[in-house]
Amino acid sequence: MTTQKQSELALKLDMMIGQLQQAVRAINTGNYIAAGVYMEMVQNQLPKVRWQVRG
């Protein structure tokens, strides 16, 4: 994996981690609809990221 590809993957993973953190904050404030939206965003990105990790 090239350095550029690693950087792109790291950026995507960081973004997904941020979305999961937002989901946790939403759950903690009782905003389950927003939490579901953040979780769905992460779920939709998982297949692409999995393939990037596998190469």
DSSP file (Angstrom, degrees, kcal/mol; ACC not computed):
  #  RESIDUE AA STRUCTURE BP1 BP2  ACC     N-H-->O    O-->H-N    N-H-->O    O-->H-N    TCO  KAPPA ALPHA  PHI   PSI    X-CA   Y-CA   Z-CA
    1    1 A M              0   0    0      0, 0.0    52,-0.0     0, 0.0    54,-0.0   0.000 360.0 360.0 360.0 130.4    0.0    0.0    0.0
    2    2 A T     >  -     0   0    0      1,-0.1     4,-2.4     4,-0.0     5,-0.2  -0.244 360.0-110.8 -72.7 163.2    1.4    3.4   -1.0
    3    3 A T  H  > S+     0   0    0      1,-0.2     4,-2.3     2,-0.2     5,-0.1   0.878 119.4  52.9 -61.4 -38.6    1.9    6.2    1.4
    4    4 A Q  H  > S+     0   0    0      2,-0.2     4,-2.4     1,-0.2    -1,-0.2   0.920 109.3  48.3 -64.3 -43.1   -0.9    8.2   -0.3
    5    5 A K  H  > S+     0   0    0      1,-0.2     4,-2.5     2,-0.2    -2,-0.2   0.892 110.9  51.4 -64.1 -39.5   -3.3    5.2    0.1
    6    6 A Q  H  X S+     0   0    0     -4,-2.4     4,-2.7     2,-0.2    -1,-0.2   0.906 110.2  49.2 -63.0 -41.2   -2.4    4.9    3.7
    7    7 A S  H  X S+     0   0    0     -4,-2.3     4,-2.2     2,-0.2    -2,-0.2   0.908 111.3  48.9 -64.9 -42.4   -3.0    8.6    4.3
    8    8 A E  H  X S+     0   0    0     -4,-2.4     4,-2.2     2,-0.2    -2,-0.2   0.913 113.0  47.6 -63.0 -42.8   -6.4    8.3    2.6
    9    9 A L  H  X S+     0   0    0     -4,-2.5     4,-2.7     2,-0.2     5,-0.2   0.917 110.8  51.1 -64.9 -43.9   -7.3    5.3    4.6
   10   10 A A  H  X S+     0   0    0     -4,-2.7     4,-2.5     1,-0.2    -1,-0.2   0.893 109.9  50.7 -60.6 -40.0   -6.2    6.9    7.9
   11   11 A L  H  X S+     0   0    0     -4,-2.2     4,-2.2     2,-0.2    -1,-0.2   0.921 111.2  47.6 -64.0 -44.5   -8.3   10.0    7.0
   12   12 A K  H  X S+     0   0    0     -4,-2.2     4,-2.3     2,-0.2    -2,-0.2   0.916 112.9  48.5 -62.7 -43.5  -11.4    7.9    6.3
   13   13 A L  H  X S+     0   0    0     -4,-2.7     4,-2.5     1,-0.2    -2,-0.2   0.902 110.3  51.3 -65.5 -40.2  -10.9    5.9    9.6
   14   14 A D  H  X S+     0   0    0     -4,-2.5     4,-2.2    -5,-0.2    -1,-0.2   0.900 110.2  50.1 -61.0 -40.6  -10.5    9.1   11.6
   15   15 A M  H  X S+     0   0    0     -4,-2.2     4,-2.1     2,-0.2    -2,-0.2   0.909 110.7  49.1 -64.6 -42.0  -13.7   10.5   10.1
   16   16 A M  H  X S+     0   0    0     -4,-2.3     4,-2.2     2,-0.2    -2,-0.2   0.891 109.3  51.9 -65.5 -39.2  -15.5    7.3   11.0
   17   17 A I  H  X S+     0   0    0     -4,-2.5     4,-2.3     1,-0.2    -1,-0.2   0.913 108.8  51.6 -62.0 -42.2  -14.2    7.4   14.5
   18   18 A G  H  X S+     0   0    0     -4,-2.2     4,-2.1     1,-0.2    -2,-0.2   0.889 108.9  50.3 -60.8 -40.0  -15.5   11.0   14.8
   19   19 A Q  H  X S+     0   0    0     -4,-2.1     4,-2.0     2,-0.2    -1,-0.2   0.882 109.6  50.3 -67.2 -37.7  -18.9    9.9   13.6
   20   20 A L  H  X S+     0   0    0     -4,-2.2     4,-2.2     2,-0.2    -2,-0.2   0.888 109.2  51.7 -66.5 -37.9  -19.0    7.1   16.2
   21   21 A Q  H  X S+     0   0    0     -4,-2.3     4,-2.3     2,-0.2    -2,-0.2   0.896 108.7  51.1 -63.6 -39.5  -18.0    9.7   18.9
   22   22 A Q  H  X S+     0   0    0     -4,-2.1     4,-2.5     2,-0.2    -2,-0.2   0.894 107.9  53.0 -62.9 -39.6  -20.9   11.8   17.7
   23   23 A A  H  X S+     0   0    0     -4,-2.0     4,-2.4     2,-0.2    -2,-0.2   0.912 108.7  49.3 -62.2 -42.7  -23.2    8.8   17.9
   24   24 A V  H  X S+     0   0    0     -4,-2.2     4,-2.6     2,-0.2    -2,-0.2   0.920 111.1  49.5 -63.4 -43.8  -22.1    8.2   21.5
   25   25 A R  H  X S+     0   0    0     -4,-2.3     4,-1.3     1,-0.2     6,-0.2   0.912 110.8  50.5 -60.7 -41.8  -22.7   11.9   22.4
   26   26 A A  H  <>S+     0   0    0     -4,-2.5     5,-2.8     1,-0.2     3,-0.3   0.912 110.7  48.7 -63.8 -42.3  -26.1   11.7   20.8
   27   27 A I  H ><5S+     0   0    0     -4,-2.4     3,-1.5     1,-0.2    -1,-0.2   0.921 108.1  54.8 -62.0 -43.6  -27.0    8.6   22.8
   28   28 A N  H 3<5S+     0   0    0     -4,-2.6    -1,-0.2     1,-0.3    -2,-0.2   0.770 110.9  45.1 -63.7 -25.2  -25.8   10.3   26.0
   29   29 A T  T 3<5S-     0   0    0     -4,-1.3    -1,-0.3    -3,-0.3    -2,-0.2   0.380 119.5-109.5 -98.2   3.8  -28.1   13.2   25.4
   30   30 A G  T < 5S+     0   0    0     -3,-1.5     2,-1.4    -4,-0.3    -3,-0.2   0.595  75.5 135.4  83.3  10.5  -31.1   10.9   24.5
   31   31 A N     >< +     0   0    0     -5,-2.8     4,-1.9    -6,-0.2    -1,-0.2  -0.615  18.6 163.2 -93.6  78.0  -31.0   11.8   20.8
   32   32 A Y  H  >  +     0   0    0     -2,-1.4     4,-2.2     1,-0.2    -1,-0.2   0.776  68.7  59.2 -71.5 -26.9  -31.4    8.3   19.4
   33   33 A I  H  > S+     0   0    0      2,-0.2     4,-1.9    -3,-0.2    -1,-0.2   0.948 108.5  44.5 -65.9 -47.5  -32.5    9.4   16.0
   34   34 A A  H  > S+     0   0    0      1,-0.2     4,-2.4     2,-0.2     5,-0.2   0.904 111.4  54.4 -62.7 -40.5  -29.2   11.4   15.5
   35   35 A A  H  X S+     0   0    0     -4,-1.9     4,-2.5     1,-0.2    -1,-0.2   0.913 107.4  50.9 -59.3 -42.3  -27.3    8.5   16.9
   36   36 A G  H  X S+     0   0    0     -4,-2.2     4,-2.4     1,-0.2    -1,-0.2   0.875 108.2  52.1 -62.7 -38.1  -28.9    6.2   14.3
   37   37 A V  H  X S+     0   0    0     -4,-1.9     4,-2.1     2,-0.2    -2,-0.2   0.936 111.1  46.3 -64.6 -46.5  -28.0    8.5   11.5
   38   38 A Y  H  X S+     0   0    0     -4,-2.4     4,-2.0     1,-0.2    -2,-0.2   0.909 113.0  50.1 -62.6 -41.6  -24.3    8.6   12.6
   39   39 A M  H  X S+     0   0    0     -4,-2.5     4,-2.6     1,-0.2    -1,-0.2   0.898 109.8  50.7 -64.1 -39.9  -24.3    4.8   13.0
   40   40 A E  H  X S+     0   0    0     -4,-2.4     4,-2.4     2,-0.2    -1,-0.2   0.887 106.9  54.6 -65.2 -38.4  -25.8    4.4    9.5
   41   41 A M  H  X S+     0   0    0     -4,-2.1     4,-1.0     2,-0.2    -1,-0.2   0.924 111.2  45.0 -60.6 -43.8  -23.2    6.7    8.0
   42   42 A V  H >X S+     0   0    0     -4,-2.0     4,-1.3     1,-0.2     3,-0.7   0.931 111.5  52.7 -65.9 -45.0  -20.4    4.6    9.5
   43   43 A Q  H 3< S+     0   0    0     -4,-2.6     3,-0.3     1,-0.2    -2,-0.2   0.883 106.4  53.5 -58.0 -39.8  -22.1    1.3    8.4
   44   44 A N  H 3< S+     0   0    0     -4,-2.4     4,-0.4     1,-0.2    -1,-0.2   0.784 110.5  47.4 -67.2 -26.7  -22.4    2.6    4.8
   45   45 A Q  H <X S+     0   0    0     -4,-1.0     4,-2.1    -3,-0.7     3,-0.2   0.693  91.2  83.2 -87.0 -19.9  -18.6    3.3    4.7
   46   46 A L  H  X S+     0   0    0     -4,-1.3     4,-2.8    -3,-0.3     5,-0.2   0.885  85.6  52.6 -56.6 -47.0  -17.5    0.0    6.2
   47   47 A P  H  > S+     0   0    0      0, 0.0     4,-1.9     0, 0.0    -1,-0.2   0.918 111.7  46.8 -58.5 -42.4  -17.5   -2.1    3.0
   48   48 A K  H  > S+     0   0    0     -4,-0.4     4,-1.9    -3,-0.2    -2,-0.2   0.932 113.9  47.3 -62.7 -45.6  -15.4    0.4    1.1
   49   49 A V  H  X S+     0   0    0     -4,-2.1     4,-2.4     1,-0.2    -1,-0.2   0.884 107.8  56.4 -66.6 -38.1  -12.9    0.7    3.9
   50   50 A R  H  X S+     0   0    0     -4,-2.8     4,-2.2    -5,-0.2    -1,-0.2   0.923 108.3  47.6 -58.0 -44.5  -12.7   -3.1    4.3
   51   51 A W  H  X S+     0   0    0     -4,-1.9     4,-1.3     1,-0.2    -1,-0.2   0.864 109.9  52.9 -67.4 -34.4  -11.7   -3.4    0.7
   52   52 A Q  H  < S+     0   0    0     -4,-1.9    -1,-0.2     2,-0.2    -2,-0.2   0.902 109.6  48.7 -65.9 -39.2   -9.1   -0.7    1.0
   53   53 A V  H  < S+     0   0    0     -4,-2.4    -2,-0.2     1,-0.2    -1,-0.2   0.909 111.3  49.5 -66.7 -41.1   -7.5   -2.4    4.0
   54   54 A R  H  <        0   0    0     -4,-2.2    -1,-0.2    -5,-0.2    -2,-0.2   0.743 360.0 360.0 -70.7 -22.7   -7.4   -5.8    2.2
   55   55 A G     <        0   0    0     -4,-1.3    -3,-0.2    -5,-0.2    -4,-0.1   0.452 360.0 360.0  91.6 360.0   -5.8   -4.1   -0.8
